[in-house]
């Protein structure tokens, strides 16, 4: 029971921390505008937990009717000129090579990262900075110290992934309103277990 209470308190701290983070509304509006107007294929990618965030975002985009693919899936076609390529990486150091190739091909690149000066962000046409743990915090802070400072203590960058899911779901909700889609419209495109 004690562990459950600690987890509940940590979730409250995480929500409070996220509420105090400053998101750049202009960046969010730019991402929404580009996706809303997009008519070609959208590729979404990430590694590890960011990859799971990417898969979730791709699924929701597909449910809105976009031709969306997760990079690396066996049925994903090659990236072509004019496609949209969305790379998600908290530290901005993963999927750099793939983003560079997509850019050379002529795809538009959106980087979703916590590090606005990262290699991934430097390649992007559009950057969406989602707060997460900084490299310094990851290396130097012990969990007890982070707790005392009111910072998230979830392990290994979870703050970025959790916050990304919330922000990207909000983007999906906004796109659904703009496209005049209902929950039923999305449900029709939702994979159903056998």
Backbone as CSV, one residue per row, in Angstrom:
resi,resn,N_x,N_y,N_z,CA_x,CA_y,CA_z,C_x,C_y,C_z
1,UNK,0.825,-1.198,0.000,0.000,0.000,0.000,0.865,1.257,0.000
2,UNK,1.985,1.203,0.729,2.887,2.353,0.781,3.428,2.671,-0.613
3,UNK,3.813,1.633,-1.375,4.324,1.853,-2.717,3.274,2.490,-3.618
4,UNK,2.036,2.044,-3.533,0.964,2.615,-4.346,0.781,4.093,-4.028
5,UNK,0.857,4.464,-2.751,0.731,5.870,-2.357,1.878,6.690,-2.913
6,UNK,3.080,6.145,-2.891,4.240,6.855,-3.430,4.096,7.057,-4.932
7,UNK,3.610,6.038,-5.623,3.407,6.156,-7.067,2.347,7.215,-7.367
8,UNK,1.262,7.213,-6.602,0.205,8.206,-6.789,0.756,9.619,-6.583
9,UNK,1.560,9.802,-5.541,2.158,11.123,-5.274,3.108,11.525,-6.393
10,UNK,3.857,10.555,-6.914,4.769,10.859,-8.015,4.001,11.267,-9.266
11,UNK,2.864,10.629,-9.524,2.032,11.021,-10.661,1.524,12.446,-10.482
12,UNK,1.120,12.789,-9.261,0.681,14.167,-8.979,1.818,15.153,-9.231
13,UNK,3.030,14.813,-8.776,4.195,15.687,-8.999,4.474,15.838,-10.490
14,UNK,4.356,14.740,-11.227,4.605,14.761,-12.674,3.599,15.677,-13.363
15,UNK,2.332,15.562,-13.004,1.298,16.408,-13.607,1.547,17.869,-13.273
16,UNK,1.916,18.143,-12.035,2.221,19.508,-11.621,3.414,20.050,-12.400
17,UNK,4.451,19.227,-12.546,5.644,19.638,-13.288,5.283,19.944,-14.737
18,UNK,4.481,19.060,-15.360,4.099,19.269,-16.758,3.286,20.552,-16.906
19,UNK,2.424,20.826,-15.948,1.590,22.030,-16.019,2.438,23.299,-15.972
20,UNK,3.599,23.224,-15.344,4.470,24.392,-15.228,5.445,24.544,-16.392
21,UNK,5.516,23.558,-17.262,6.432,23.633,-18.400,5.851,24.557,-19.458
22,UNK,6.732,25.217,-20.136,6.304,26.158,-21.170,6.447,25.524,-22.542
23,UNK,5.330,25.304,-23.173,5.343,24.833,-24.552,5.214,26.051,-25.457
24,UNK,5.862,26.004,-26.591,5.800,27.095,-27.548,4.561,26.894,-28.424
25,UNK,3.549,27.708,-28.194,2.293,27.580,-28.943,2.508,27.729,-30.444
26,UNK,3.451,28.590,-30.833,3.742,28.776,-32.257,4.239,27.465,-32.869
27,UNK,5.104,26.734,-32.143,5.607,25.452,-32.647,4.455,24.451,-32.811
28,UNK,3.589,24.389,-31.826,2.454,23.462,-31.895,1.548,23.828,-33.066
29,UNK,1.246,25.118,-33.216,0.395,25.573,-34.319,1.011,25.239,-35.669
30,UNK,2.330,25.374,-35.769,3.022,25.063,-37.026,2.906,23.575,-37.366
31,UNK,3.084,22.709,-36.359,2.951,21.270,-36.577,1.521,20.936,-37.002
32,UNK,0.544,21.495,-36.307,-0.861,21.243,-36.651,-1.149,21.710,-38.075
33,UNK,-0.689,22.903,-38.428,-0.933,23.473,-39.759,-0.340,22.582,-40.854
34,UNK,0.900,22.150,-40.664,1.559,21.320,-41.677,0.824,19.989,-41.840
35,UNK,0.505,19.329,-40.725,-0.178,18.038,-40.814,-1.579,18.209,-41.411
36,UNK,-2.309,19.233,-40.976,-3.674,19.441,-41.462,-3.704,19.568,-42.985
37,UNK,-2.743,20.291,-43.549,-2.717,20.549,-44.985,-2.051,19.431,-45.777
38,UNK,-1.507,18.441,-45.088,-0.697,17.441,-45.771,-1.546,16.426,-46.520
39,UNK,-1.140,16.121,-47.758,-1.902,15.195,-48.583,-1.102,13.975,-49.024
40,UNK,0.216,14.000,-48.813,1.026,12.833,-49.196,1.197,11.928,-47.989
41,UNK,2.196,11.056,-48.044,2.429,10.124,-46.938,3.137,10.798,-45.774
42,UNK,2.821,10.288,-44.594,3.485,10.744,-43.364,4.201,9.544,-42.769
43,UNK,5.503,9.705,-42.552,6.303,8.682,-41.883,6.590,9.169,-40.477
44,UNK,6.450,8.279,-39.498,6.728,8.626,-38.105,7.742,7.611,-37.580
45,UNK,8.709,8.091,-36.783,9.754,7.199,-36.289,10.293,7.649,-34.940
46,UNK,10.839,6.700,-34.228,11.503,6.936,-32.951,12.163,5.634,-32.539
47,UNK,12.941,5.681,-31.476,13.649,4.498,-30.977,13.220,4.247,-29.537
48,UNK,13.105,2.988,-29.157,12.776,2.642,-27.775,11.403,3.158,-27.386
49,UNK,11.324,3.787,-26.211,10.034,4.312,-25.740,9.532,5.440,-26.637
50,UNK,10.446,6.242,-27.172,10.039,7.274,-28.135,9.450,6.622,-29.381
51,UNK,9.940,5.433,-29.716,9.380,4.684,-30.836,7.950,4.265,-30.569
52,UNK,7.659,3.912,-29.318,6.278,3.552,-28.955,5.371,4.783,-29.035
53,UNK,5.891,5.938,-28.636,5.137,7.188,-28.781,4.872,7.437,-30.265
54,UNK,5.908,7.223,-31.103,5.770,7.422,-32.548,4.699,6.491,-33.125
55,UNK,4.709,5.223,-32.703,3.712,4.275,-33.191,2.295,4.709,-32.793
56,UNK,2.145,5.186,-31.577,0.827,5.647,-31.116,0.356,6.852,-31.923
57,UNK,1.258,7.784,-32.164,0.921,8.979,-32.938,0.562,8.590,-34.371
58,UNK,1.343,7.684,-34.958,1.063,7.229,-36.325,-0.317,6.585,-36.405
59,UNK,-0.656,5.774,-35.404,-1.960,5.113,-35.381,-3.083,6.154,-35.372
60,UNK,-2.960,7.170,-34.533,-4.003,8.201,-34.465,-4.089,8.998,-35.767
61,UNK,-2.939,9.301,-36.374,-2.973,10.007,-37.658,-3.687,9.165,-38.712
62,UNK,-3.412,7.858,-38.717,-4.088,6.955,-39.658,-5.587,6.927,-39.395
63,UNK,-5.971,6.956,-38.119,-7.393,6.957,-37.784,-8.082,8.242,-38.235
64,UNK,-7.307,9.315,-38.383,-7.859,10.563,-38.916,-7.933,10.539,-40.445
65,UNK,-7.382,9.484,-41.057,-7.464,9.355,-42.509,-6.181,9.672,-43.250
66,UNK,-5.107,9.971,-42.546,-3.827,10.244,-43.205,-3.162,8.929,-43.617
67,UNK,-2.439,8.962,-44.724,-1.644,7.810,-45.169,-0.362,7.828,-44.346
68,UNK,-0.394,7.144,-43.230,0.686,7.202,-42.250,1.389,5.867,-42.141
69,UNK,2.712,5.910,-42.081,3.532,4.708,-41.956,4.546,4.895,-40.835
70,UNK,4.881,3.787,-40.176,5.958,3.793,-39.179,7.212,3.321,-39.898
71,UNK,8.245,4.155,-39.887,9.485,3.809,-40.566,10.027,2.494,-40.011
72,UNK,10.397,1.606,-40.905,10.982,0.342,-40.483,10.016,-0.821,-40.472
73,UNK,8.715,-0.551,-40.543,7.763,-1.658,-40.620,7.915,-2.336,-41.977
74,UNK,7.724,-3.647,-42.024,7.950,-4.380,-43.273,7.123,-3.891,-44.454
75,UNK,5.951,-3.333,-44.208,5.098,-2.895,-45.317,5.283,-1.418,-45.663
76,UNK,6.193,-0.737,-44.968,6.409,0.689,-45.243,7.142,0.861,-46.573
77,UNK,6.598,1.687,-47.456,7.267,1.937,-48.740,8.444,2.901,-48.535
78,UNK,9.240,3.102,-49.561,10.334,4.066,-49.441,9.807,5.491,-49.256
79,UNK,10.583,6.304,-48.585,10.261,7.720,-48.441,10.467,8.384,-49.804
80,UNK,9.554,9.281,-50.168,9.649,9.976,-51.449,9.653,11.484,-51.236
81,UNK,10.086,12.178,-52.265,10.067,13.639,-52.254,8.650,14.114,-51.956
82,UNK,8.534,15.072,-51.048,7.228,15.623,-50.707,6.541,14.937,-49.546
83,UNK,7.086,13.799,-49.073,6.516,13.137,-47.899,6.829,13.950,-46.651
84,UNK,6.120,13.661,-45.574,6.383,14.276,-44.271,7.049,13.227,-43.391
85,UNK,8.124,13.604,-42.735,8.919,12.690,-41.924,8.989,13.262,-40.509
86,UNK,8.359,12.578,-39.545,8.304,13.045,-38.160,9.170,12.128,-37.309
87,UNK,10.231,12.694,-36.728,11.150,11.924,-35.886,11.004,12.379,-34.438
88,UNK,10.842,11.415,-33.534,10.657,11.698,-32.112,11.865,11.155,-31.349
89,UNK,12.563,12.053,-30.656,13.744,11.664,-29.884,13.966,12.689,-28.779
90,UNK,13.826,12.245,-27.524,13.994,13.171,-26.403,15.332,13.886,-26.434
91,UNK,16.401,13.143,-26.601,17.734,13.737,-26.630,18.119,14.294,-27.983
92,UNK,17.336,13.969,-29.009,17.614,14.485,-30.346,18.827,13.863,-31.012
93,UNK,19.215,12.680,-30.539,20.396,12.014,-31.105,20.054,10.728,-31.843
94,UNK,18.811,10.302,-31.785,18.379,9.104,-32.515,17.622,9.507,-33.771
95,UNK,17.672,8.648,-34.748,17.012,8.816,-36.045,17.570,10.004,-36.833
96,UNK,18.803,10.411,-36.508,19.455,11.508,-37.230,19.804,11.063,-38.650
97,UNK,20.410,9.885,-38.787,20.790,9.385,-40.115,19.563,9.239,-41.002
98,UNK,18.490,8.653,-40.459,17.276,8.470,-41.240,16.673,9.817,-41.641
99,UNK,16.710,10.775,-40.722,16.175,12.108,-41.020,17.008,12.796,-42.093
100,UNK,18.319,12.618,-42.031,19.217,13.210,-43.034,18.905,12.631,-44.423
101,UNK,18.710,11.319,-44.489,18.383,10.676,-45.769,17.030,11.175,-46.275
102,UNK,16.035,11.243,-45.386,14.705,11.727,-45.779,14.790,13.157,-46.313
103,UNK,15.596,13.977,-45.678,15.763,15.367,-46.124,16.421,15.412,-47.505
104,UNK,17.450,14.567,-47.708,18.117,14.502,-49.013,17.141,14.070,-50.107
105,UNK,16.222,13.184,-49.772,15.215,12.716,-50.729,14.230,13.828,-51.063
106,UNK,14.018,14.745,-50.113,13.093,15.852,-50.351,11.865,15.833,-49.465
107,UNK,11.927,15.060,-48.372,10.817,15.045,-47.414,10.922,16.260,-46.496
108,UNK,9.785,16.682,-45.974,9.743,17.744,-44.969,9.947,17.070,-43.619
109,UNK,10.809,17.637,-42.766,11.183,17.006,-41.500,10.613,17.786,-40.317
110,UNK,9.921,17.050,-39.428,9.497,17.590,-38.138,10.253,16.819,-37.064
111,UNK,10.947,17.541,-36.202,11.644,16.917,-35.070,10.872,17.228,-33.797
112,UNK,10.590,16.187,-33.024,9.948,16.341,-31.720,10.986,15.889,-30.703
113,UNK,11.470,16.830,-29.894,12.606,16.583,-29.019,12.588,17.524,-27.828
114,UNK,13.395,17.212,-26.824,13.588,18.132,-25.700,14.792,19.038,-25.931
115,UNK,15.603,18.675,-26.898,16.880,19.370,-27.114,16.845,20.180,-28.406
116,UNK,16.564,21.485,-28.275,16.391,22.315,-29.474,17.681,22.553,-30.260
117,UNK,18.823,22.221,-29.672,20.091,22.377,-30.392,20.711,21.031,-30.747
118,UNK,19.928,19.979,-30.693,20.418,18.627,-30.963,20.656,18.423,-32.460
119,UNK,21.399,17.367,-32.822,21.598,17.056,-34.246,20.274,16.859,-35.002
120,UNK,19.301,16.207,-34.363,18.007,16.003,-35.013,17.310,17.339,-35.262
121,UNK,17.307,18.193,-34.269,16.653,19.500,-34.403,17.318,20.338,-35.492
122,UNK,18.637,20.223,-35.628,19.359,21.000,-36.640,18.956,20.609,-38.066
123,UNK,18.511,19.375,-38.255,18.087,18.900,-39.581,16.660,19.288,-39.928
124,UNK,15.874,19.592,-38.918,14.424,19.724,-39.101,14.006,21.025,-39.771
125,UNK,12.904,20.921,-40.514,12.249,22.110,-41.056,11.391,22.754,-39.973
126,UNK,10.840,21.915,-39.105,9.997,22.369,-38.002,10.415,21.614,-36.753
127,UNK,10.522,22.325,-35.641,10.899,21.704,-34.369,9.773,21.910,-33.378
128,UNK,9.423,20.840,-32.669,8.499,20.925,-31.547,9.275,20.488,-30.314
129,UNK,9.572,21.457,-29.452,10.320,21.160,-28.235,9.333,20.808,-27.135
130,UNK,9.470,19.577,-26.644,8.644,19.104,-25.543,9.567,18.908,-24.352
131,UNK,9.336,19.631,-23.269,10.234,19.521,-22.120,10.361,18.096,-21.607
132,UNK,11.532,17.794,-21.188,11.846,16.503,-20.594,13.095,16.699,-19.756
133,UNK,13.711,15.642,-19.388,14.904,15.732,-18.571,16.085,16.211,-19.411
134,UNK,16.857,17.144,-18.865,18.057,17.577,-19.567,19.152,16.550,-19.352
135,UNK,20.171,16.583,-20.201,21.280,15.640,-20.067,21.951,15.793,-18.710
136,UNK,22.097,17.031,-18.252,22.747,17.266,-16.964,21.947,16.633,-15.828
137,UNK,20.629,16.768,-15.879,19.786,16.168,-14.847,19.880,14.653,-14.894
138,UNK,19.953,14.094,-16.090,20.020,12.643,-16.226,21.291,12.089,-15.605
139,UNK,22.375,12.812,-15.773,23.671,12.306,-15.319,23.897,12.590,-13.836
140,UNK,23.594,13.802,-13.393,24.054,14.218,-12.076,23.055,14.045,-10.935
141,UNK,21.784,13.986,-11.218,20.817,14.013,-10.122,20.399,12.614,-9.674
142,UNK,20.459,12.422,-8.389,19.911,11.193,-7.809,18.407,11.377,-7.653
143,UNK,17.698,10.256,-7.554,16.236,10.320,-7.466,15.776,11.136,-6.254
144,UNK,16.397,10.937,-5.114,15.982,11.680,-3.915,16.199,13.181,-4.105
145,UNK,17.313,13.553,-4.729,17.583,14.970,-5.000,16.539,15.530,-5.964
146,UNK,16.200,14.772,-6.984,15.188,15.224,-7.943,13.848,15.421,-7.237
147,UNK,13.482,14.489,-6.386,12.221,14.601,-5.641,12.223,15.866,-4.792
148,UNK,13.335,16.121,-4.094,13.431,17.299,-3.222,13.312,18.599,-4.020
149,UNK,13.771,18.568,-5.271,13.713,19.771,-6.113,12.388,19.891,-6.868
150,UNK,11.491,18.900,-6.692,10.194,18.934,-7.359,10.250,18.525,-8.816
151,UNK,11.337,17.857,-9.219,11.482,17.391,-10.591,10.932,15.967,-10.707
152,UNK,10.536,15.554,-11.902,10.048,14.186,-12.068,11.141,13.175,-11.731
153,UNK,10.766,12.103,-11.090,11.753,11.076,-10.759,11.521,9.793,-11.545
154,UNK,10.576,9.812,-12.488,10.431,8.633,-13.329,11.766,8.368,-14.012
155,UNK,12.123,7.120,-14.243,13.451,6.799,-14.753,13.666,7.104,-16.229
156,UNK,14.897,7.437,-16.539,15.443,7.456,-17.901,14.642,8.233,-18.933
157,UNK,14.254,9.428,-18.625,13.611,10.276,-19.623,12.128,10.065,-19.808
158,UNK,11.499,9.333,-18.925,10.069,9.069,-19.047,9.262,10.359,-19.125
159,UNK,9.747,11.425,-18.499,9.025,12.698,-18.540,8.792,13.131,-19.987
160,UNK,9.790,12.991,-20.845,9.639,13.369,-22.252,8.563,12.525,-22.931
161,UNK,8.638,11.210,-22.746,7.677,10.344,-23.423,6.254,10.575,-22.930
162,UNK,6.086,10.711,-21.603,4.748,10.935,-21.058,4.178,12.266,-21.542
163,UNK,4.994,13.302,-21.487,4.546,14.623,-21.909,4.279,14.630,-23.422
164,UNK,5.117,13.919,-24.184,4.914,13.823,-25.639,3.564,13.196,-25.964
165,UNK,3.222,12.126,-25.246,1.933,11.471,-25.493,0.779,12.447,-25.278
166,UNK,0.866,13.231,-24.220,-0.202,14.188,-23.926,-0.276,15.264,-25.005
167,UNK,0.871,15.837,-25.369,0.902,16.902,-26.379,0.451,16.371,-27.742
168,UNK,0.941,15.191,-28.125,0.567,14.638,-29.433,-0.904,14.234,-29.471
169,UNK,-1.443,13.737,-28.372,-2.877,13.448,-28.329,-3.687,14.737,-28.434
170,UNK,-3.195,15.814,-27.841,-3.875,17.109,-27.960,-3.841,17.589,-29.416
171,UNK,-2.718,17.356,-30.096,-2.620,17.711,-31.518,-3.634,16.902,-32.324
172,UNK,-3.745,15.608,-32.032,-4.725,14.762,-32.727,-6.133,15.295,-32.485
173,UNK,-6.448,15.657,-31.241,-7.781,16.197,-30.929,-8.052,17.460,-31.726
174,UNK,-7.048,18.327,-31.817,-7.206,19.576,-32.564,-7.415,19.284,-34.054
175,UNK,-6.642,18.349,-34.596,-6.802,17.976,-36.003,-8.180,17.368,-36.251
176,UNK,-8.663,16.563,-35.305,-9.990,15.956,-35.446,-11.067,17.031,-35.551
177,UNK,-10.963,18.072,-34.738,-11.926,19.177,-34.799,-11.824,19.881,-36.149
178,UNK,-10.579,20.160,-36.576,-10.384,20.861,-37.848,-10.903,20.043,-39.034
179,UNK,-10.754,18.715,-38.955,-11.203,17.841,-40.038,-12.664,17.404,-39.868
180,UNK,-13.312,17.917,-38.808,-14.705,17.582,-38.509,-14.911,16.075,-38.354
181,UNK,-13.982,15.445,-37.633,-14.057,14.002,-37.371,-14.634,13.772,-35.978
182,UNK,-15.387,12.687,-35.860,-15.966,12.318,-34.569,-15.223,11.109,-34.010
183,UNK,-15.537,10.764,-32.764,-14.976,9.548,-32.162,-15.353,8.338,-33.010
184,UNK,-16.549,8.331,-33.528,-17.004,7.207,-34.357,-16.188,7.114,-35.643
185,UNK,-15.838,8.258,-36.229,-15.001,8.255,-37.431,-13.655,7.589,-37.143
186,UNK,-13.052,7.942,-36.018,-11.764,7.352,-35.650,-11.923,5.867,-35.327
187,UNK,-12.996,5.514,-34.647,-13.236,4.124,-34.264,-13.356,3.222,-35.503
188,UNK,-13.911,3.738,-36.581,-14.057,2.945,-37.806,-12.706,2.541,-38.383
189,UNK,-11.680,3.350,-38.119,-10.338,3.061,-38.644,-9.450,2.416,-37.570
190,UNK,-10.014,2.113,-36.431,-9.245,1.525,-35.332,-9.146,0.011,-35.523
191,UNK,-7.929,-0.521,-35.389,-7.751,-1.979,-35.539,-8.499,-2.698,-34.420
192,UNK,-9.209,-3.731,-34.816,-9.977,-4.492,-33.824,-9.311,-5.842,-33.626
193,UNK,-9.120,-6.248,-32.360,-8.499,-7.547,-32.121,-9.401,-8.674,-32.623
194,UNK,-8.777,-9.726,-33.069,-9.526,-10.879,-33.591,-10.064,-11.733,-32.465
